[in-house]
Amino acid sequence: MADLPILWRLRDFTRKLRAGADAALRSEQLLRRIHQGQILAEIAATPRFQDPKRLLSAGYKVFSQNQEDGMIAEVFRRIGTASKRFVEFGVEDGLECNSAFLLTQGWSGAWIEGSQANAEKARAAFAAYQVEVVGRYITVENADQMISELARGEELDLLSIDIDTIDYWIWQAIRTVKPRLVVIEYNASWPPFIRKTVANDPNMVWDGTNFSGASLGALAALGREKGYALVGCSLAGVNAFFVREDLVGEAFCAPFSAENHYEPPRFELAGAFGHRAGMGRWVDV
């Protein structure tokens, strides 16, 4: 039979290790929050952040990845809503996306998620809300028809795009529906004057590197072609906000260019450390 005192000492040692690890984690989290607070305080003191026509000071997070919830609310405070209906794709389980907060405010809409497991989780988590979860992959070939059908004949207020790969090409393919606001991820690794996107490869799967999506310059140019103005970017340098040109008026900060609205990657504001370098086929647009 094993020596019980030895087992007790081992158990006590294991508990101390766990306690030490937990304390270290709490310390790291505290330091990270302090660091985030310092960054935010420095940015908040700048004239750029305080400009009332920019969206930056309106940001806050409820369900969104960063501060998109507050920025989306501010956009609709300025331009109003038509249907309070959205379509978003690339939502995973729905618990960290740009439209979940809207559901709690009486909005309705649809989520498109290629992972059947994630789609089931989203249905279960949001069963009490007016959201249709479509378990399909969106492609350049089916995007326009899918979005048109999910708009249900109404003027779509919000379209949110986040698939980490061919986002540019998907948005380019959506022609029938003209949402009031389009929120789309951009690759802040590229400076704003660069117009590049990953190649239109339907089989591409994001590998966790910065080989993903499109530069802000590329999306701004595409937006202009489609009749949209770039009115802001999230402080963390993740999402870009495009408002339909007929709704812009004097409500946002001009010029509506990538150079004016670009925000660099500040992934530390979301508790992340950024993406490692990656390479694949980039194309100019």
C-alpha positions as CSV (number, residue, x, y, z in Angstrom):
1,M,0.0,0.0,0.0
2,A,1.4,3.5,-0.9
3,D,2.8,5.6,1.9
4,L,-0.2,7.8,2.8
5,P,1.9,10.7,4.2
6,I,3.7,10.9,0.9
7,L,0.4,11.0,-1.0
8,W,-0.8,13.7,1.3
9,R,2.3,15.8,0.7
10,L,2.0,15.3,-3.1
11,R,-1.6,16.3,-2.9
12,D,-0.7,19.4,-0.9
13,F,2.2,20.2,-3.3
14,T,-0.2,19.9,-6.3
15,R,-2.7,22.2,-4.7
16,K,0.0,24.8,-4.1
17,L,1.0,24.5,-7.8
18,R,-2.5,25.1,-8.9
19,A,-3.0,28.0,-6.5
20,G,0.3,29.5,-7.8
21,A,-0.8,29.1,-11.4
22,D,-4.2,30.7,-10.7
23,A,-2.5,33.6,-9.0
24,A,-0.1,34.1,-11.9
25,L,-3.0,34.0,-14.3
26,R,-5.0,36.6,-12.3
27,S,-1.9,38.8,-12.1
28,E,-1.4,38.6,-15.9
29,Q,-5.0,39.4,-16.4
30,L,-4.8,42.4,-14.1
31,L,-1.6,43.7,-15.8
32,R,-3.3,43.3,-19.1
33,R,-6.4,45.3,-18.0
34,I,-4.1,48.0,-16.6
35,H,-2.2,48.0,-19.9
36,Q,-5.5,48.2,-21.9
37,G,-6.6,51.1,-19.7
38,Q,-3.4,53.0,-20.2
39,I,-3.7,52.6,-24.0
40,L,-7.4,53.7,-24.0
41,A,-6.6,56.7,-21.7
42,E,-3.8,57.8,-24.1
43,I,-6.0,57.5,-27.2
44,A,-9.0,59.1,-25.5
45,A,-7.0,62.2,-24.8
46,T,-6.3,62.8,-28.6
47,P,-8.3,65.3,-30.7
48,R,-8.9,62.4,-33.2
49,F,-10.7,60.4,-30.6
50,Q,-12.7,63.4,-29.3
51,D,-13.9,64.4,-32.8
52,P,-17.7,64.2,-32.5
53,K,-18.1,63.2,-36.2
54,R,-15.9,60.1,-35.7
55,L,-17.3,56.9,-34.2
56,L,-14.3,56.1,-31.9
57,S,-15.7,57.5,-28.7
58,A,-19.0,55.7,-29.1
59,G,-17.5,52.3,-28.9
60,Y,-18.4,49.7,-26.3
61,K,-18.6,45.9,-26.1
62,V,-21.6,43.8,-25.1
63,F,-21.4,40.8,-27.4
64,S,-19.1,42.1,-30.2
65,Q,-15.5,41.1,-30.6
66,N,-14.3,44.6,-29.7
67,Q,-16.2,47.9,-29.4
68,E,-18.4,47.4,-32.4
69,D,-21.7,47.2,-30.5
70,G,-21.4,50.9,-29.5
71,M,-20.2,52.0,-32.9
72,I,-23.1,50.3,-34.6
73,A,-25.6,51.9,-32.2
74,E,-24.1,55.3,-32.9
75,V,-24.3,54.8,-36.7
76,F,-28.0,54.0,-36.5
77,R,-28.6,56.9,-34.1
78,R,-27.3,59.1,-36.9
79,I,-28.9,57.5,-39.9
80,G,-32.0,55.9,-38.4
81,T,-33.3,52.4,-39.1
82,A,-35.6,51.1,-41.8
83,S,-36.5,47.5,-40.8
84,K,-34.3,46.6,-37.8
85,R,-33.2,43.5,-39.8
86,F,-29.7,42.2,-40.2
87,V,-27.7,39.5,-42.0
88,E,-24.4,38.4,-40.6
89,F,-22.1,35.6,-41.6
90,G,-19.1,34.1,-39.9
91,V,-20.8,34.2,-36.5
92,E,-19.5,30.9,-35.1
93,D,-21.7,30.2,-32.0
94,G,-23.2,33.8,-32.1
95,L,-21.8,34.8,-28.7
96,E,-19.2,37.2,-30.1
97,C,-20.6,38.8,-33.1
98,N,-21.9,42.2,-34.3
99,S,-25.6,41.5,-34.3
100,A,-26.2,39.6,-31.0
101,F,-26.7,42.8,-29.0
102,L,-29.3,44.0,-31.6
103,L,-31.3,40.8,-31.0
104,T,-31.7,41.9,-27.3
105,Q,-33.2,45.2,-28.6
106,G,-36.0,43.7,-30.7
107,W,-34.1,43.3,-34.0
108,S,-34.5,40.3,-36.2
109,G,-32.4,38.7,-38.8
110,A,-30.3,35.8,-40.0
111,W,-26.9,34.3,-39.3
112,I,-25.0,32.2,-41.9
113,E,-22.5,29.8,-40.4
114,G,-20.7,27.1,-42.3
115,S,-19.8,24.9,-39.3
116,Q,-22.8,22.8,-38.4
117,A,-21.6,22.4,-34.8
118,N,-21.4,26.1,-34.4
119,A,-24.8,26.6,-36.1
120,E,-26.4,24.2,-33.6
121,K,-24.8,26.0,-30.7
122,A,-26.1,29.4,-32.0
123,R,-29.6,28.0,-32.4
124,A,-29.6,26.7,-28.8
125,A,-28.1,29.8,-27.3
126,F,-30.5,32.2,-29.1
127,A,-33.6,30.1,-29.3
128,A,-35.6,32.9,-27.5
129,Y,-34.7,35.5,-30.1
130,Q,-35.7,36.3,-33.7
131,V,-32.7,34.9,-35.6
132,E,-32.7,32.3,-38.3
133,V,-29.4,30.3,-38.2
134,V,-28.5,29.0,-41.7
135,G,-25.9,26.2,-41.5
136,R,-24.3,26.7,-44.9
137,Y,-21.1,28.1,-46.4
138,I,-21.4,31.3,-48.2
139,T,-19.6,31.6,-51.5
140,V,-19.1,34.1,-54.3
141,E,-21.6,32.1,-56.4
142,N,-24.4,31.9,-53.8
143,A,-23.8,35.1,-51.8
144,D,-26.2,37.5,-53.7
145,Q,-29.1,35.0,-53.8
146,M,-28.7,34.0,-50.1
147,I,-28.6,37.6,-48.8
148,S,-31.5,38.6,-51.0
149,E,-33.6,35.7,-49.7
150,L,-32.7,36.4,-46.1
151,A,-33.6,40.1,-46.4
152,R,-37.2,38.9,-46.7
153,G,-38.1,41.7,-49.1
154,E,-37.2,44.4,-46.5
155,E,-34.6,47.1,-46.7
156,L,-31.7,45.5,-44.8
157,D,-30.3,47.7,-42.1
158,L,-27.1,45.8,-41.3
159,L,-24.8,43.4,-43.2
160,S,-21.9,42.1,-41.2
161,I,-19.1,40.2,-43.0
162,D,-16.4,38.2,-41.1
163,I,-15.0,35.0,-42.6
164,D,-11.3,35.9,-42.4
165,T,-10.6,34.9,-46.0
166,I,-12.4,36.0,-49.2
167,D,-14.5,38.8,-47.5
168,Y,-13.6,41.2,-50.3
169,W,-14.9,38.9,-53.0
170,I,-18.1,38.0,-51.1
171,W,-19.0,41.7,-50.6
172,Q,-18.2,42.4,-54.3
173,A,-20.7,39.6,-55.3
174,I,-23.6,41.0,-53.2
175,R,-25.4,43.3,-55.7
176,T,-29.1,43.0,-55.2
177,V,-29.4,44.1,-51.6
178,K,-28.1,47.5,-50.5
179,P,-27.9,47.5,-46.7
180,R,-27.8,50.8,-44.9
181,L,-24.7,49.8,-43.0
182,V,-22.0,47.2,-43.9
183,V,-19.5,46.2,-41.3
184,I,-16.6,44.2,-42.6
185,E,-13.3,43.0,-41.2
186,Y,-10.1,44.5,-42.7
187,N,-6.5,43.4,-42.5
188,A,-4.8,46.2,-40.6
189,S,-1.3,44.7,-41.3
190,W,-1.4,46.6,-44.5
191,P,-1.1,50.4,-44.4
192,P,-4.2,52.3,-45.7
193,F,-2.7,53.3,-49.1
194,I,-2.3,49.6,-50.1
195,R,-5.1,47.9,-52.1
196,K,-4.6,44.1,-51.7
197,T,-6.8,41.1,-50.9
198,V,-6.3,37.4,-50.7
199,A,-6.9,35.7,-54.0
200,N,-10.5,34.5,-54.7
201,D,-9.9,30.9,-53.5
202,P,-13.1,29.2,-52.4
203,N,-11.2,26.5,-50.6
204,M,-9.1,28.9,-48.5
205,V,-9.3,28.2,-44.8
206,W,-7.8,30.8,-42.4
207,D,-4.7,29.4,-40.7
208,G,-4.5,32.0,-37.9
209,T,-1.9,34.2,-39.5
210,N,-2.1,37.6,-41.0
211,F,-2.7,36.1,-44.4
212,S,-6.3,36.9,-44.4
213,G,-9.0,39.3,-45.7
214,A,-8.3,42.5,-47.5
215,S,-6.6,45.8,-46.8
216,L,-8.6,48.8,-45.8
217,G,-7.6,50.6,-49.0
218,A,-9.0,47.7,-51.0
219,L,-12.3,47.7,-49.2
220,A,-12.6,51.5,-49.3
221,A,-12.2,51.4,-53.1
222,L,-14.8,48.6,-53.4
223,G,-17.1,50.5,-51.2
224,R,-17.0,53.5,-53.4
225,E,-17.8,51.4,-56.4
226,K,-20.8,50.0,-54.6
227,G,-22.0,53.4,-53.4
228,Y,-20.7,53.3,-49.8
229,A,-18.7,55.7,-47.7
230,L,-16.1,54.5,-45.2
231,V,-17.1,56.3,-42.0
232,G,-14.9,54.7,-39.4
233,C,-13.0,51.7,-38.1
234,S,-12.9,50.0,-34.7
235,L,-10.3,51.2,-32.3
236,A,-8.7,47.7,-32.3
237,G,-8.1,47.9,-36.0
238,V,-10.4,45.0,-36.9
239,N,-13.7,46.2,-38.4
240,A,-14.5,48.9,-41.0
241,F,-17.9,50.7,-41.2
242,F,-19.5,51.6,-44.5
243,V,-22.7,53.7,-44.7
244,R,-24.7,53.9,-48.0
245,E,-23.8,57.2,-49.6
246,D,-27.4,58.5,-49.7
247,L,-27.5,58.4,-45.9
248,V,-24.2,60.0,-45.0
249,G,-25.0,63.7,-45.3
250,E,-23.0,65.7,-42.8
251,A,-23.2,63.2,-40.0
252,F,-19.7,61.6,-40.3
253,C,-16.1,62.6,-40.6
254,A,-14.9,63.4,-44.1
255,P,-13.0,62.6,-46.2
256,F,-14.3,59.0,-46.3
257,S,-10.9,57.5,-47.2
258,A,-8.8,54.7,-45.9
259,E,-6.1,57.2,-45.0
260,N,-8.5,59.2,-42.8
261,H,-10.2,56.4,-41.0
262,Y,-7.5,53.7,-40.7
263,E,-6.9,52.4,-37.3
264,P,-3.7,50.2,-36.7
265,P,-3.9,46.8,-35.2
266,R,-4.4,47.1,-31.4
267,F,-5.3,43.5,-30.7
268,E,-4.1,44.0,-27.1
269,L,-7.4,46.0,-26.5
270,A,-9.2,42.7,-26.9
271,G,-6.8,40.7,-24.8
272,A,-5.1,39.2,-27.8
273,F,-1.5,39.3,-29.0
274,G,-2.0,39.6,-32.8
275,H,-1.5,37.2,-35.6
276,R,1.8,35.6,-36.6
277,A,3.1,36.3,-40.0
278,G,1.8,34.3,-42.9
279,M,2.0,34.3,-46.7
280,G,-0.1,33.2,-49.6
281,R,-1.3,34.7,-52.9
282,W,-2.1,38.4,-52.6
283,V,-3.7,40.2,-55.5
284,D,-4.0,44.0,-56.2
285,V,-7.4,45.4,-56.7
